[in-house]
Amino acid sequence: MTENAASPVGPLVTGAEIARLAGVTRAAVSNWRRRYGDFPAPAGGGASSPLYSLGDVQEWLDRQRKSHEVSPEVELWQALRAAYGDQMITGLAAVAGMLAAGREVKLPDDIAARVDALIRTEAPVGLVSGLTERFMDSARRAGSDQVTSERVVRAVCRFVPELPADATVFDPACGIGVLLLSVAPGPAMQCRGQEMDADSARFAQLRASLTGRSNVRITAGDSLRSDEWPDLKADLVVCDPPAGVTEWGRGELLLDSRWELGTPSKAEGELAWLQHAYAHTKPGGWVLLVMPASVAYRKAGRRIRAELVRRGIVRQIVALPPGTATSHALPVHLWLLRRPEDGAGAGAHHAVRMVDLTANSPDDDLEPRPDQVTDVQPIDLLDDTVDLTPGSHLRASHRDYSGEYTMLRAELQEEIRRFALLLPELGAGDGPGALDGATTSVAELARAGLVAYDSQEPVSNSEQLDTDYLQGFLRSSANVRRSTSASGTFRADGKGSRIPRMGIEEQRRYGSAFRALTAFEEAMRKMDELSRRLAEVARDGLASGALAPED
């Protein structure tokens, strides 16, 4: 709650805090303000964010019994949760389909009856907006990253570049469309989106239609693997892509033309989304991405980061306050990119603006102070690490060593927590040599057409052979020795290597364990890099006097 000691009316509260007090959505509070003439008048704040006297609000709630009654909207939400559980998006899409004109959608009878009753007193757009807000609030309280948080949306809208009135805006991982529809509110703007989850895509499209946004088109599908908008060139591509996903399709997309800045490693899925977004921009078009802070400094991505700087593509990196994201308290960044107007080399001398808001509260004003902004020349970024972390480039006198150390330590602790969970559950086997009986060589599998070569690494070419199982056994010590010559040269093809013969179900069981071990090794490398950076901040902070040992 917001305290205002100078105000004679006592503590002040926002509309969101009134909603929490009454157990309703903010949309319901907005409806009360319009419907009830005796609703308390604002006692402070501005026109866009009024504040109300807590005492007046509590008295009004008691008179109206709003703090005790269960509204029809809440009853509908409870019925949807009982019917759909964790598949709430499916239920919301079904309700939106029922509300959309001419749509025949099968809903449980009790839910359909509740929707029918509600639309007699409330417009469909108000009902679907209230359900959307309640879903977002539920995701926030559950710490879910299923929906882009309101704080992230607010930050993206603050740093989005100026666009023409008829701009085309694209979101290749749009979820339920919250970010896409927020950054492109203009009636003449053309919005295009794609979302892997079919129910989320359908709900986003129906929600846009119900709000009168006829300029919105959203399709379902994996945008990286199966782009539904291959010829689209947008004025702005905005995206909050999946973070920390290693199975993004690198194997099948290895030679894809979108990787003009370099092929992303398996661990750098975020840089795959970045280049996918960049491929959809027109000359002079913009990209605004929500990124984990670690993408700015991870070793595996430095070549792509260097190309972004060298070609003058990256224009601004904003480090947002911790707590801006819903699912964790770690900082996230906004990356603002621009495709040069005159070819790949244009704009190469642009300085990169670094904005560091990590010392701020996530609910603070997002306007940076002068000491939180610096412009860095490309030559100063193109070193061995190509670190694009804003805090690393602010003047030493303005560097918040304490805040940076706290954030990096929290990030490392979170990685350590996840690290242990990656290890597969393994029990005792039949003993060493138990799998040495019936084996086959990779060369024999290749002759049978069961193996193909993805770059230099063999992959399955048949439903009867599991790739993770194949590659896991090929990386065993025994097979590495077989693939190493007397001079110590390692042959990546491994055609002389041997793997045990197993049925496909058993292969998949082993493959799952090998896949978990690969993820474990990648996490270990990430932790090593994070640990190095944490130690460097601690050492420099102690040496400069910005940090001191605790008593």
C-alpha positions as CSV (number, residue, x, y, z in Angstrom):
1,M,0.0,0.0,0.0
2,T,1.1,3.5,-0.6
3,E,1.6,5.7,2.5
4,N,1.3,9.4,2.3
5,A,2.2,11.0,5.6
6,A,1.3,14.5,4.5
7,S,-2.2,13.6,3.5
8,P,-5.1,14.2,6.0
9,V,-7.0,11.2,4.6
10,G,-4.5,8.7,5.8
11,P,-3.0,5.8,3.8
12,L,-3.7,5.8,0.1
13,V,-4.3,2.7,-2.1
14,T,-4.2,2.0,-5.8
15,G,-7.0,0.4,-7.9
16,A,-4.9,-2.8,-7.9
17,E,-4.7,-2.8,-4.1
18,I,-8.5,-2.3,-3.9
19,A,-9.0,-5.3,-6.1
20,R,-6.8,-7.4,-3.8
21,L,-8.7,-6.2,-0.7
22,A,-12.0,-7.2,-2.3
23,G,-10.8,-10.4,-4.0
24,V,-11.8,-9.2,-7.5
25,T,-10.0,-8.1,-10.6
26,R,-8.9,-4.6,-11.4
27,A,-11.4,-4.6,-14.2
28,A,-14.2,-5.1,-11.6
29,V,-12.9,-2.1,-9.6
30,S,-13.0,0.0,-12.8
31,N,-16.6,-1.1,-13.4
32,W,-17.5,-0.1,-9.8
33,R,-16.1,3.4,-10.4
34,R,-18.3,3.8,-13.5
35,R,-21.5,2.1,-12.1
36,Y,-21.6,3.5,-8.5
37,G,-21.9,7.3,-8.0
38,D,-20.9,6.9,-4.3
39,F,-17.6,5.2,-5.1
40,P,-14.9,7.1,-3.3
41,A,-13.3,10.0,-5.3
42,P,-9.6,9.9,-5.8
43,A,-7.6,11.5,-3.0
44,G,-4.3,11.7,-4.8
45,G,-2.2,10.4,-7.7
46,G,-2.8,11.4,-11.3
47,A,-5.5,10.9,-13.9
48,S,-3.9,7.7,-15.2
49,S,-3.1,6.2,-11.7
50,P,-5.5,7.6,-9.1
51,L,-5.0,6.9,-5.4
52,Y,-7.9,6.5,-2.9
53,S,-8.2,6.8,0.8
54,L,-8.0,3.4,2.4
55,G,-10.5,4.3,5.1
56,D,-13.1,5.6,2.5
57,V,-12.6,2.4,0.4
58,Q,-13.1,0.1,3.4
59,E,-16.3,1.9,4.4
60,W,-17.6,1.7,0.9
61,L,-16.8,-2.0,0.6
62,D,-18.6,-2.7,3.9
63,R,-21.7,-0.8,2.8
64,Q,-21.8,-2.6,-0.5
65,R,-20.7,-5.9,1.0
66,K,-18.2,-6.2,-1.9
67,S,-15.6,-7.6,0.3
68,H,-17.8,-10.5,1.4
69,E,-19.9,-11.4,-1.7
70,V,-18.7,-13.8,-4.4
71,S,-19.3,-12.1,-7.7
72,P,-20.6,-13.9,-10.8
73,E,-17.2,-13.3,-12.4
74,V,-15.5,-15.1,-9.5
75,E,-18.0,-17.9,-9.7
76,L,-17.3,-18.3,-13.4
77,W,-13.5,-18.4,-12.7
78,Q,-13.9,-21.0,-10.0
79,A,-16.0,-23.1,-12.3
80,L,-13.4,-22.9,-15.1
81,R,-10.6,-23.8,-12.7
82,A,-12.6,-26.8,-11.4
83,A,-13.3,-28.0,-15.0
84,Y,-10.0,-27.3,-16.7
85,G,-7.4,-27.3,-13.9
86,D,-3.9,-26.6,-15.2
87,Q,-5.4,-26.3,-18.8
88,M,-7.0,-23.0,-18.0
89,I,-6.1,-21.5,-21.3
90,T,-8.2,-24.2,-23.0
91,G,-11.2,-23.1,-20.9
92,L,-10.5,-19.4,-21.6
93,A,-10.3,-20.1,-25.3
94,A,-13.6,-22.0,-25.2
95,V,-15.3,-19.1,-23.4
96,A,-13.9,-16.6,-25.9
97,G,-15.1,-18.8,-28.7
98,M,-18.6,-18.8,-27.2
99,L,-18.6,-15.0,-26.9
100,A,-17.4,-14.5,-30.5
101,A,-20.3,-14.2,-32.9
102,G,-21.1,-17.3,-35.0
103,R,-18.9,-19.6,-33.0
104,E,-20.2,-22.9,-31.8
105,V,-18.1,-24.1,-28.9
106,K,-18.8,-27.0,-26.5
107,L,-18.5,-25.9,-22.9
108,P,-19.7,-27.7,-19.8
109,D,-23.4,-26.8,-19.2
110,D,-22.8,-25.0,-15.9
111,I,-20.1,-22.8,-17.4
112,A,-22.1,-22.0,-20.5
113,A,-25.0,-21.0,-18.3
114,R,-22.8,-18.7,-16.2
115,V,-21.4,-17.1,-19.4
116,D,-24.9,-16.6,-20.7
117,A,-26.0,-14.9,-17.5
118,L,-23.0,-12.6,-17.3
119,I,-23.3,-11.3,-20.9
120,R,-26.8,-10.0,-20.1
121,T,-25.2,-7.4,-17.8
122,E,-21.6,-7.1,-19.1
123,A,-20.2,-6.6,-22.6
124,P,-18.3,-9.6,-24.0
125,V,-15.1,-7.5,-24.3
126,G,-15.3,-6.6,-20.5
127,L,-15.8,-10.2,-19.6
128,V,-12.9,-11.6,-21.6
129,S,-10.7,-8.7,-20.4
130,G,-11.6,-9.5,-16.8
131,L,-10.8,-13.2,-17.3
132,T,-7.5,-12.4,-19.0
133,E,-6.5,-10.1,-16.1
134,R,-7.5,-12.8,-13.6
135,F,-5.4,-15.4,-15.5
136,M,-2.4,-13.1,-15.5
137,D,-2.7,-12.4,-11.8
138,S,-3.0,-16.1,-11.1
139,A,0.2,-16.7,-13.2
140,R,2.0,-14.0,-11.3
141,R,1.1,-15.4,-7.9
142,A,2.1,-18.9,-9.0
143,G,5.5,-17.6,-10.2
144,S,4.7,-18.9,-13.8
145,D,6.4,-17.6,-16.9
146,Q,3.4,-18.7,-19.0
147,V,2.4,-15.1,-19.6
148,T,4.6,-12.0,-19.9
149,S,4.3,-10.2,-16.6
150,E,2.7,-6.7,-16.4
151,R,6.0,-5.2,-15.3
152,V,7.8,-6.6,-18.3
153,V,5.0,-5.3,-20.6
154,R,5.2,-1.9,-19.0
155,A,9.0,-1.8,-19.5
156,V,8.8,-2.9,-23.2
157,C,6.1,-0.2,-23.8
158,R,8.4,2.4,-22.2
159,F,11.4,1.5,-24.4
160,V,9.7,0.7,-27.7
161,P,10.8,3.0,-30.5
162,E,8.5,5.4,-32.2
163,L,6.6,3.6,-35.0
164,P,4.5,4.9,-38.0
165,A,0.7,4.8,-37.5
166,D,0.3,2.0,-40.0
167,A,3.3,0.0,-38.7
168,T,3.4,-3.8,-39.0
169,V,4.3,-5.5,-35.6
170,F,5.2,-9.2,-35.3
171,D,5.6,-11.4,-32.2
172,P,6.9,-14.9,-33.0
173,A,6.2,-16.3,-29.5
174,C,3.1,-14.2,-28.6
175,G,1.4,-16.4,-26.0
176,I,-2.0,-15.0,-25.4
177,G,-1.1,-11.8,-27.2
178,V,-0.5,-9.5,-24.1
179,L,2.8,-8.1,-25.3
180,L,1.9,-7.8,-29.0
181,L,-1.4,-6.0,-28.4
182,S,0.1,-3.7,-25.8
183,V,3.0,-2.4,-27.9
184,A,0.8,-1.9,-31.0
185,P,-2.5,-0.2,-29.8
186,G,-3.0,1.9,-32.9
187,P,-6.1,1.0,-34.9
188,A,-4.2,1.2,-38.2
189,M,-1.3,-1.0,-37.0
190,Q,-1.1,-4.5,-38.4
191,C,-0.4,-7.1,-35.8
192,R,0.9,-10.6,-36.7
193,G,1.8,-13.3,-34.2
194,Q,2.6,-17.0,-33.9
195,E,2.4,-19.2,-30.8
196,M,3.4,-22.8,-30.2
197,D,0.5,-23.6,-27.9
198,A,-2.7,-23.9,-30.1
199,D,-5.1,-22.9,-27.3
200,S,-3.1,-19.8,-26.4
201,A,-2.9,-18.8,-30.1
202,R,-6.7,-19.3,-30.4
203,F,-7.5,-17.3,-27.3
204,A,-5.2,-14.5,-28.4
205,Q,-6.9,-14.3,-31.8
206,L,-10.4,-14.4,-30.3
207,R,-9.6,-11.8,-27.6
208,A,-8.3,-9.5,-30.4
209,S,-11.5,-10.0,-32.4
210,L,-13.7,-9.4,-29.4
211,T,-12.0,-6.1,-28.7
212,G,-12.5,-5.0,-32.3
213,R,-8.9,-5.5,-33.5
214,S,-9.6,-6.7,-37.0
215,N,-6.0,-6.0,-37.9
216,V,-4.7,-8.9,-35.8
217,R,-3.7,-12.3,-37.2
218,I,-2.3,-15.0,-35.0
219,T,-1.4,-18.5,-36.0
220,A,-0.4,-21.6,-34.1
221,G,2.9,-23.5,-34.5
222,D,6.5,-23.5,-33.6
223,S,7.8,-20.3,-35.2
224,L,11.5,-21.4,-35.2
225,R,10.8,-24.8,-36.8
226,S,7.7,-24.0,-38.8
227,D,7.5,-20.3,-39.6
228,E,3.9,-19.4,-40.6
229,W,5.0,-15.9,-41.8
230,P,8.1,-16.6,-43.9
231,D,7.7,-13.5,-46.1
232,L,6.7,-11.0,-43.4
233,K,9.0,-8.0,-42.9
234,A,7.9,-5.9,-40.0
235,D,8.6,-2.4,-38.7
236,L,8.9,-3.9,-35.2
237,V,9.4,-7.5,-34.0
238,V,8.7,-7.7,-30.3
239,C,9.2,-11.0,-28.3
240,D,9.5,-12.5,-24.9
241,P,11.0,-15.8,-26.1
242,P,11.3,-19.1,-24.1
243,A,14.3,-18.9,-21.9
244,G,16.8,-21.6,-21.1
245,V,15.4,-24.0,-23.7
246,T,18.1,-26.2,-25.3
247,E,15.8,-28.3,-27.5
248,W,14.9,-25.5,-29.9
249,G,15.7,-27.4,-33.1
250,R,19.3,-26.7,-33.7
251,G,19.9,-30.0,-35.4
252,E,17.3,-29.6,-38.1
253,L,18.0,-25.9,-38.5
254,L,21.7,-26.0,-38.7
255,L,22.0,-24.6,-42.2
256,D,19.1,-22.2,-41.9
257,S,19.5,-18.9,-43.8
258,R,18.4,-16.9,-40.7
259,W,21.7,-17.4,-39.0
260,E,23.4,-14.5,-40.8
261,L,25.2,-13.5,-37.6
262,G,26.4,-17.0,-36.8
263,T,24.9,-20.4,-35.9
264,P,23.7,-20.4,-32.3
265,S,24.9,-23.2,-30.1
266,K,22.4,-25.6,-28.5
267,A,22.7,-23.7,-25.2
268,E,22.0,-20.3,-26.9
269,G,18.3,-20.7,-27.9
270,E,17.7,-17.1,-27.0
271,L,20.1,-16.0,-29.8
272,A,18.3,-18.2,-32.2
273,W,15.1,-16.3,-31.4
274,L,17.0,-13.1,-31.7
275,Q,18.1,-13.9,-35.3
276,H,14.7,-15.2,-36.2
277,A,13.2,-11.9,-35.1
278,Y,15.9,-10.0,-36.9
279,A,15.2,-11.9,-40.1
280,H,11.6,-10.6,-40.0
281,T,12.6,-6.9,-40.0
282,K,12.4,-4.6,-43.0
283,P,15.4,-2.2,-43.7
284,G,15.3,0.3,-40.8
285,G,13.0,-2.0,-38.8
286,W,13.4,-2.7,-35.1
287,V,13.6,-5.7,-32.8
288,L,12.8,-5.4,-29.0
289,L,13.5,-8.6,-27.1
290,V,13.2,-9.7,-23.5
291,M,16.4,-11.6,-22.6
292,P,17.8,-13.3,-19.6
293,A,20.8,-11.3,-18.2
294,S,23.2,-14.2,-18.9
295,V,22.8,-13.9,-22.7
296,A,24.8,-10.6,-22.5
297,Y,28.0,-12.4,-21.3
298,R,27.8,-16.1,-21.9
299,K,30.9,-17.4,-23.7
300,A,29.0,-19.5,-26.2
301,G,27.3,-16.4,-27.6
302,R,30.2,-14.0,-27.9
303,R,30.7,-14.4,-31.7
304,I,27.1,-13.5,-32.4
305,R,27.2,-10.6,-29.9
306,A,30.4,-9.4,-31.7
307,E,28.6,-9.4,-35.0
308,L,25.7,-7.5,-33.6
309,V,28.1,-4.8,-32.4
310,R,30.4,-4.8,-35.5
311,R,27.5,-4.3,-37.9
312,G,25.9,-1.6,-35.8
313,I,22.7,-3.7,-35.2
314,V,22.5,-3.5,-31.4
315,R,21.4,0.0,-30.3
316,Q,20.5,-0.3,-26.6
317,I,20.6,-2.8,-23.8
318,V,18.4,-2.1,-20.7
319,A,18.9,-4.0,-17.5
320,L,15.6,-4.0,-15.7
321,P,15.1,-4.1,-11.9
322,P,15.1,-7.5,-10.2
323,G,11.6,-8.8,-9.7
324,T,10.4,-7.4,-13.1
325,A,9.9,-11.0,-14.4
326,T,7.2,-13.1,-12.8
327,S,8.9,-16.5,-12.4
328,H,12.1,-15.4,-10.6
329,A,13.7,-12.4,-8.9
330,L,16.7,-12.3,-11.3
331,P,17.3,-9.3,-13.6
332,V,16.2,-9.4,-17.2
333,H,17.4,-7.3,-20.1
334,L,15.7,-5.6,-23.0
335,W,17.7,-5.7,-26.2
336,L,16.9,-3.1,-28.9
337,L,18.2,-3.9,-32.4
338,R,17.8,-2.1,-35.7
339,R,18.4,-3.4,-39.2
340,P,20.5,-0.9,-41.1
341,E,18.8,1.0,-43.9
342,D,21.7,0.6,-46.4
343,G,23.0,-2.9,-46.1
344,A,24.9,-5.0,-43.5
345,G,27.7,-2.6,-42.9
346,A,25.7,0.6,-42.4
347,G,25.5,2.1,-38.9
348,A,28.6,0.3,-37.7
349,H,29.8,3.4,-35.8
350,H,26.7,3.7,-33.6
351,A,27.5,3.8,-29.9
352,V,25.5,1.3,-27.9
353,R,23.4,2.9,-25.2
354,M,23.6,1.0,-21.9
355,V,20.9,1.6,-19.3
356,D,21.2,-0.1,-15.8
357,L,18.0,0.0,-13.7
358,T,19.0,-2.9,-11.5
359,A,19.2,-0.7,-8.4
360,N,15.6,0.4,-8.8
361,S,12.4,-1.2,-7.6
362,P,10.4,-2.9,-10.3
363,D,7.5,-0.6,-9.6
364,D,9.6,2.6,-9.8
365,D,9.5,5.0,-12.7
366,L,11.5,3.5,-15.6
367,E,13.0,6.9,-16.6
368,P,16.8,6.3,-15.9
369,R,18.9,8.8,-14.0
370,P,21.9,10.3,-15.7
371,D,24.2,8.0,-13.7
372,Q,22.3,5.0,-14.9
373,V,23.0,5.6,-18.6
374,T,26.2,5.5,-20.7
375,D,27.0,5.3,-24.4
376,V,29.7,2.7,-25.3
377,Q,31.7,2.8,-28.5
378,P,31.8,-0.4,-30.5
379,I,35.6,-0.6,-30.1
380,D,35.2,-0.8,-26.3
381,L,32.8,-3.7,-26.6
382,L,34.8,-5.8,-29.1
383,D,37.1,-7.5,-26.6
384,D,37.6,-11.2,-25.8
385,T,34.3,-11.5,-23.9
386,V,32.0,-9.0,-25.8
387,D,30.1,-8.4,-22.5
388,L,26.9,-6.5,-23.2
389,T,25.9,-6.2,-19.5
390,P,25.0,-2.5,-18.9
391,G,26.4,-2.6,-15.4
392,S,29.8,-3.6,-16.7
393,H,30.1,-0.5,-18.8
394,L,28.9,2.3,-16.5
395,R,31.7,4.4,-15.0
396,A,33.4,2.8,-12.0
397,S,32.2,5.6,-9.7
398,H,28.6,4.8,-10.6
399,R,29.0,1.0,-10.4
400,D,26.8,-0.6,-7.8
401,Y,29.2,-3.4,-6.7
402,S,26.9,-4.4,-3.8
403,G,23.8,-4.7,-6.0
404,E,25.7,-6.5,-8.8
405,Y,27.3,-8.9,-6.3
406,T,23.9,-9.6,-4.7
407,M,22.2,-10.2,-8.1
408,L,25.0,-12.5,-9.4
409,R,25.0,-14.4,-6.1
410,A,21.3,-14.9,-6.3
411,E,21.6,-16.0,-9.9
412,L,24.3,-18.5,-9.0
413,Q,22.2,-19.8,-6.1
414,E,19.3,-20.3,-8.5
415,E,21.5,-22.1,-11.0
416,I,22.9,-24.4,-8.2
417,R,19.3,-25.2,-7.1
418,R,18.4,-26.2,-10.7
419,F,21.7,-28.0,-11.2
420,A,21.0,-30.9,-8.9
421,L,17.6,-31.4,-10.4
422,L,19.1,-32.0,-13.8
423,L,20.9,-35.3,-12.9
424,P,18.9,-38.3,-14.0
425,E,17.8,-41.0,-11.5
426,L,20.2,-43.9,-12.0
427,G,20.1,-47.3,-10.3
428,A,22.5,-50.3,-10.3
429,G,22.8,-52.1,-13.7
430,D,23.9,-55.7,-14.4
431,G,27.5,-54.8,-14.0
432,P,30.4,-53.7,-16.2
433,G,30.4,-55.4,-19.5
434,A,26.7,-56.3,-19.4
435,L,26.0,-54.4,-22.6
436,D,29.1,-55.6,-24.5
437,G,27.4,-58.7,-26.0
438,A,25.3,-57.8,-29.0
439,T,26.7,-54.5,-30.5
440,T,26.7,-52.9,-33.8
441,S,29.0,-50.3,-35.4
442,V,28.0,-46.8,-36.6
443,A,29.3,-47.8,-40.0
444,E,26.9,-50.7,-40.2
445,L,24.0,-48.4,-39.1
446,A,25.0,-45.9,-41.8
447,R,25.1,-48.6,-44.5
448,A,21.6,-49.7,-43.4
449,G,20.4,-46.1,-43.8
450,L,19.6,-45.7,-40.1
451,V,22.2,-42.9,-39.5
452,A,22.7,-39.5,-41.2
453,Y,25.3,-36.9,-40.3
454,D,24.2,-33.6,-38.9
455,S,27.4,-31.5,-39.3
456,Q,30.0,-34.0,-38.1
457,E,27.8,-35.7,-35.5
458,P,25.7,-38.8,-36.5
459,V,22.0,-38.6,-35.9
460,S,19.1,-41.1,-36.3
461,N,17.5,-41.3,-39.7
462,S,14.9,-43.9,-38.6
463,E,12.1,-44.2,-36.0
464,Q,13.9,-47.4,-34.9
465,L,16.9,-45.6,-33.7
466,D,17.0,-42.9,-30.9
467,T,19.4,-40.1,-31.5
468,D,20.1,-39.4,-27.8
469,Y,20.8,-43.0,-27.2
470,L,23.1,-43.1,-30.2
471,Q,25.1,-40.0,-29.3
472,G,25.2,-40.9,-25.6
473,F,27.0,-44.2,-26.2
474,L,29.3,-42.6,-28.8
475,R,30.5,-40.1,-26.2
476,S,31.4,-42.9,-23.7
477,S,35.1,-43.3,-22.8
478,A,35.4,-46.5,-24.7
479,N,34.1,-45.1,-28.0
480,V,36.1,-41.9,-27.6
481,R,39.2,-44.0,-27.4
482,R,38.2,-45.9,-30.6
483,S,37.7,-42.5,-32.3
484,T,41.1,-41.2,-31.3
485,S,44.2,-41.9,-33.4
486,A,47.6,-42.8,-32.1
487,S,48.6,-39.2,-32.6
488,G,45.8,-38.0,-30.4
489,T,43.5,-36.8,-33.1
490,F,39.8,-37.2,-32.4
491,R,37.7,-38.4,-35.3
492,A,34.2,-36.9,-34.8
493,D,32.5,-39.3,-37.2
494,G,33.0,-42.3,-34.9
495,K,32.2,-44.9,-37.6
496,G,34.3,-47.5,-35.8
497,S,32.4,-46.9,-32.5
498,R,30.0,-49.6,-31.3
499,I,26.7,-49.3,-29.5
500,P,24.6,-52.0,-27.9
501,R,21.6,-53.4,-29.7
502,M,18.3,-52.6,-27.9
503,G,14.7,-52.2,-28.7
504,I,13.4,-48.7,-29.3
505,E,11.7,-48.4,-25.9
506,E,14.9,-49.3,-24.1
507,Q,16.8,-47.0,-26.4
508,R,14.5,-44.1,-25.4
509,R,15.0,-44.9,-21.8
510,Y,18.8,-44.7,-22.1
511,G,18.4,-41.7,-24.4
512,S,16.5,-39.8,-21.8
513,A,19.3,-40.3,-19.3
514,F,22.0,-39.3,-21.7
515,R,19.9,-36.2,-22.7
516,A,19.7,-35.2,-19.0
517,L,23.5,-35.6,-18.6
518,T,24.1,-33.3,-21.6
519,A,21.9,-30.7,-20.0
520,F,23.8,-31.2,-16.7
521,E,27.1,-30.6,-18.5
522,E,25.8,-27.5,-20.2
523,A,24.5,-26.1,-16.8
524,M,27.9,-26.9,-15.3
525,R,29.6,-24.8,-18.0
526,K,27.1,-22.0,-17.4
527,M,27.8,-22.1,-13.6
528,D,31.5,-22.0,-14.2
529,E,31.2,-18.8,-16.3
530,L,28.8,-17.3,-13.7
531,S,31.2,-18.2,-10.9
532,R,34.1,-16.5,-12.7
533,R,32.1,-13.3,-13.2
534,L,30.9,-13.3,-9.5
535,A,34.4,-13.7,-8.3
536,E,35.6,-10.9,-10.5
537,V,32.9,-8.5,-9.2
538,A,33.7,-9.5,-5.6
539,R,37.5,-9.0,-6.1
540,D,37.2,-5.7,-7.9
541,G,34.6,-4.5,-5.3
542,L,36.9,-5.4,-2.4
543,A,39.9,-3.9,-4.0
544,S,38.1,-0.6,-4.8
545,G,36.5,-0.3,-1.3
546,A,33.0,-0.6,-2.7
547,L,32.6,-4.0,-0.9
548,A,33.9,-5.0,2.6
549,P,33.9,-8.3,4.5
550,E,31.1,-8.5,7.0
551,D,32.0,-8.7,10.7
